[in-house]
Amino acid sequence: MLEIALLAEPPWPETVDWDALAERAARAAITRTPHGDLLASDAAIEISVRLTSDEEVHTLNRQYRGKDKPTNVLSFPMVQPDLIETVTQNSDDGEVLLGDIVLAHGVCVAEAAERAISVEAHATHLLVHGTLHLLGYDHLEDVEAEAMEAIERDALGSLGLDDPYLIRED
């Protein structure tokens, strides 16, 4: 069972159902990995999502990654990927916190405008991307990046969204 604990702070608009969007994105990502059976687990698999300002993400990025600038999404895994199944089966209280995902509003809005897509579509992509990081996926090496991007394309396609890595010729 998947649970999303989401906090959307201003300037993220209140008119969007961010909870539903985040749950769809996380489900689409998890389903397309070897961890897909987590969604049918009796344990509550929790992902914490915070939609916040560029300033807060800038602070977190500097503090945890040593990068003195805001970024679009940060992920903070709480379980080592190779231990997810073990932790899920042996959870004392039936809950497993996969980790935290944090999105920066201004960066997300600017990137969406650059790509000529909605903020909701771009946030969905970033949430899929962040969820994959929580599951141990990375993009530091070309082979890893290609595998992660393939999962993202598949997950977003299942949600009716375009390939975020397609180079547009305008």
C-alpha positions in Angstrom: 0.0 0.0 0.0 1.4 3.4 -1.0 0.9 6.5 1.1 2.0 10.0 0.0 2.4 12.6 2.7 2.4 15.8 0.8 2.9 19.4 1.9 2.4 22.1 -0.7 3.5 25.5 0.4 3.0 28.9 -1.3 3.7 29.7 -4.1 2.5 26.3 -5.3 -1.1 26.9 -6.3 -3.9 25.4 -4.2 -6.1 24.8 -7.2 -4.1 21.7 -8.2 -4.7 18.3 -6.5 -1.0 17.8 -5.8 -1.8 14.7 -3.6 -3.4 12.8 -6.4 -0.7 14.0 -8.9 2.1 12.8 -6.6 0.4 9.4 -6.0 -0.1 8.8 -9.7 3.5 9.7 -10.4 4.9 7.5 -7.6 2.7 4.6 -8.6 3.7 4.9 -12.3 7.4 4.9 -11.3 7.3 2.1 -8.8 5.2 -0.1 -11.1 7.9 0.0 -13.7 10.7 -1.2 -11.5 11.5 -4.6 -9.9 10.0 -3.0 -6.7 6.5 -2.9 -8.2 5.2 -5.5 -5.7 5.6 -2.9 -3.0 2.3 -1.4 -4.2 0.5 -4.7 -3.2 2.4 -5.0 0.1 0.5 -5.1 3.4 3.1 -2.6 4.7 2.4 1.1 4.3 5.0 2.4 1.9 5.3 6.1 2.5 6.9 8.8 0.5 7.0 12.3 1.9 6.7 15.1 -0.7 7.3 18.8 -0.1 6.5 21.4 -2.7 8.3 24.5 -1.6 10.2 27.6 -2.6 13.5 27.9 -4.5 15.1 29.4 -1.4 14.4 26.3 0.7 15.6 23.9 -2.0 18.7 26.1 -2.4 19.4 25.7 1.3 18.9 22.0 1.2 21.0 21.6 -2.0 23.9 23.6 -0.4 23.6 21.7 2.9 23.3 18.1 1.6 24.9 18.3 -1.8 27.4 21.1 -1.5 25.8 22.9 -4.5 25.1 26.6 -3.8 22.0 27.0 -6.0 18.4 25.8 -6.2 17.6 22.7 -8.3 14.3 21.3 -9.6 14.1 18.2 -7.4 15.9 16.7 -4.4 15.4 13.1 -3.2 16.5 11.8 0.2 16.2 8.0 0.4 15.7 6.5 3.8 16.2 2.8 2.8 19.1 1.3 0.9 17.6 0.0 -2.4 18.9 -3.5 -1.9 17.2 -3.7 1.5 13.8 -2.3 0.5 12.2 -5.8 0.3 13.8 -6.9 3.6 12.8 -3.8 5.5 9.2 -4.0 4.1 8.8 -7.6 5.3 10.3 -7.0 8.7 8.7 -3.6 9.5 7.8 -3.5 13.2 4.9 -1.1 12.7 3.9 -2.0 9.2 5.2 1.3 7.8 8.3 1.9 5.6 9.4 5.4 4.8 11.1 5.2 1.4 12.2 8.8 1.7 11.6 12.5 0.9 11.2 14.3 -2.4 11.4 18.1 -2.5 10.4 20.3 -5.5 11.4 23.9 -6.0 8.5 26.0 -7.4 10.4 28.7 -9.4 12.8 26.2 -11.0 9.8 23.9 -11.9 7.8 26.8 -13.4 10.8 28.1 -15.4 11.6 24.6 -16.8 8.0 24.0 -17.7 7.9 27.3 -19.6 11.1 26.4 -21.3 9.6 23.1 -22.5 6.2 24.6 -23.3 4.4 22.2 -21.0 2.2 22.7 -17.9 3.7 23.0 -14.4 1.6 19.9 -13.5 3.2 17.8 -16.3 6.7 18.9 -15.3 6.0 18.3 -11.6 4.8 14.8 -12.5 8.0 14.1 -14.3 10.1 15.4 -11.4 8.1 13.3 -9.0 8.6 10.2 -11.1 12.3 11.0 -11.3 12.5 11.6 -7.5 10.7 8.4 -6.8 13.2 6.5 -8.9 16.0 8.0 -6.9 14.3 6.8 -3.7 14.4 3.3 -5.2 18.2 3.5 -5.9 18.2 4.7 -9.5 20.7 7.3 -10.6 22.1 9.0 -13.7 25.7 9.6 -12.9 26.9 7.1 -15.5 25.5 6.9 -19.1 24.2 3.4 -18.7 22.4 4.3 -15.5 21.0 7.5 -17.0 19.6 5.6 -20.0 18.0 3.0 -17.8 16.4 5.6 -15.6 15.2 7.7 -18.5 13.6 4.6 -20.1 11.6 4.0 -16.9 10.6 7.7 -16.8 9.5 7.7 -20.4 7.4 4.6 -19.8 5.9 5.9 -16.6 5.0 9.3 -18.1 3.6 7.7 -21.2 1.3 5.6 -19.0 0.1 8.9 -17.6 -0.5 10.4 -21.0 2.5 12.7 -20.9 5.1 13.2 -23.6 8.7 12.0 -23.5 10.6 14.6 -21.4 13.9 13.8 -23.1 12.7 14.3 -26.6 14.6 17.2 -28.2 12.1 19.6 -29.7 12.8 21.3 -33.0 10.9 24.6 -32.9 
